Amino acid sequence: MSRHYDVAAIRRQFPVTERMLYLDSAHQTPLATSVRDALVRFYQEGNETAGPKAVWLDRVERVRARVANLLGAQPSEIAFTKNTSEGMNIAANALPLAAGDNVLLVEGDHPNNAYAFLNLRRKGVEVRFVPLAGETARAEMFTPHIDARTRAISLSHVTFHAGHRFDIASIGALCTQKGLYFVIDAMQSTGVVPLDARASGASLIGSGCHKGLLVPQGLGILYCRQDLDELQPAYMAMSSLAKPPGDYIARADNMTLKPGAGRFEIGNFNLPDIHALDASLALIESVGVPAIEAHLYDLGDRLIERIDDLGIRLVGPRARAERSPHIYVLDLPAQEWLAYLTSREVRVSPERDGIRVSFGLFNLAEDVDRFVRILAERGSLPARANAAA
Ligand SMILES: Cc1ncc(COP(=O)(O)O)c(C=O)c1O
């Protein structure tokens, strides 16, 4: 049972839950039946009627509006990409950065965010890794590292490796105050933590869709704030242009870019996944992200209480304000526990500092209890866990 929505009804959409204890949604989502059905319908249309493509493209715009609604943005502020890395690379290469400028990142944050910016070192852009102070990243942490040549801050909303929830509101306000661009990797938060693009102060937000947005790998979304006309795409195609040539003959005098995020789209879309996203967003909207977040926080509270009883240390933050609702890393030797948990039909991920448990909207309190029972049934807890007791 949940205080927030009918989880049992949602769970019926995820038949994988009957086969295993799936606690790995921060790695990839299992496929919901309604999302699989949307994919099958798309393939059937292709198979039986070869499109028509115009209908598919109309649906792309409908899904774009749905994504915009999820992020509190305008449809023209949303582009479809391939994944988070593409979003971060689009952002890094679009910012007007010159040799000698610097960008601030968080030490140990996701490498797909970091490499997009580290690649700019070849143009003389400096990347500064700011160490985490305490259990979250807040504006104060960055202030001492900002100088006259600082142009941007880029970070995850939620970290994959320990479930930190960074204080994007204070960092966004700092960026606005100092005139810095603000780039957010929202891969671990979309669909799980409410994210209002405007309120966050973000310039650009990138996310893949294969975790909290519940579709198979290969589709990403990118938010780009409408007024940032100075951002230039590194790649260009007809689809990037405000007025693509009707005769399909390229001319150098017709290269005005689309306003907003559309300038970053190149070529054909991942149409199957966009159809899948239509269905997954319908599922997410039927519950609402705030209710998903609240339910997952409840599961997290329960997990923390139970592992405290077992003497297993939680690696990341404990306070709700500083942690994500769904990612919890247990201080257990990863490889040995992974083998045991796999043998008990439990799916989790090995992480830098232990075993990562991550919840999806279909997980129940009973899943937490079952997981903790399985942990306890192993008998001897390893030295690291005993040391924390
Ligand atoms: C914070 C974060 N960023 C990015 C990624 C992955 O990047 P991509 O979508 O490019 O595969 C992940 C995990 O897969 C992640 O946790």
The ligand as an SDF file (V2000), in Angstrom:
LIG
                    3D

 16 16  0  0  0  0  0  0  0  0999 V2000
   23.7120   11.2900  -13.9280 C   0  0  0  0  0  0  0  0  0  0  0  0
   23.8470   10.4630  -15.1790 C   0  0  0  0  0  0  0  0  0  0  0  0
   24.1820   11.0540  -16.3400 N   0  0  0  0  0  0  0  0  0  0  0  0
   24.3010   10.3600  -17.4740 C   0  0  0  0  0  0  0  0  0  0  0  0
   24.0830    8.9890  -17.5050 C   0  0  0  0  0  0  0  0  0  0  0  0
   24.1730    8.2010  -18.7610 C   0  0  0  0  0  0  0  0  0  0  0  0
   24.4090    8.9630  -19.8910 O   0  0  0  0  0  0  0  0  0  0  0  0
   23.7460    8.5700  -21.2880 P   0  0  0  0  0  0  0  0  0  0  0  0
   22.2770    8.8750  -21.1910 O   0  0  0  0  0  0  0  0  0  0  0  0
   24.4380    9.4030  -22.2470 O   0  0  0  0  0  0  0  0  0  0  0  0
   24.0050    7.1110  -21.5120 O   0  0  0  0  0  0  0  0  0  0  0  0
   23.7480    8.3250  -16.3100 C   0  0  0  0  0  0  0  0  0  0  0  0
   23.5400    6.8690  -16.2210 C   0  0  0  0  0  0  0  0  0  0  0  0
   23.4150    6.0780  -17.0800 O   0  0  0  0  0  0  0  0  0  0  0  0
   23.6250    9.0850  -15.1330 C   0  0  0  0  0  0  0  0  0  0  0  0
   23.3100    8.4840  -13.9910 O   0  0  0  0  0  0  0  0  0  0  0  0
  1  2  1  0
  2  3  1  0
  2 15  2  0
  3  4  2  0
  4  5  1  0
  5  6  1  0
  5 12  2  0
  6  7  1  0
  7  8  1  0
  8  9  2  0
  8 10  1  0
  8 11  1  0
 12 13  1  0
 12 15  1  0
 13 14  2  0
 15 16  1  0
M  END
$$$$
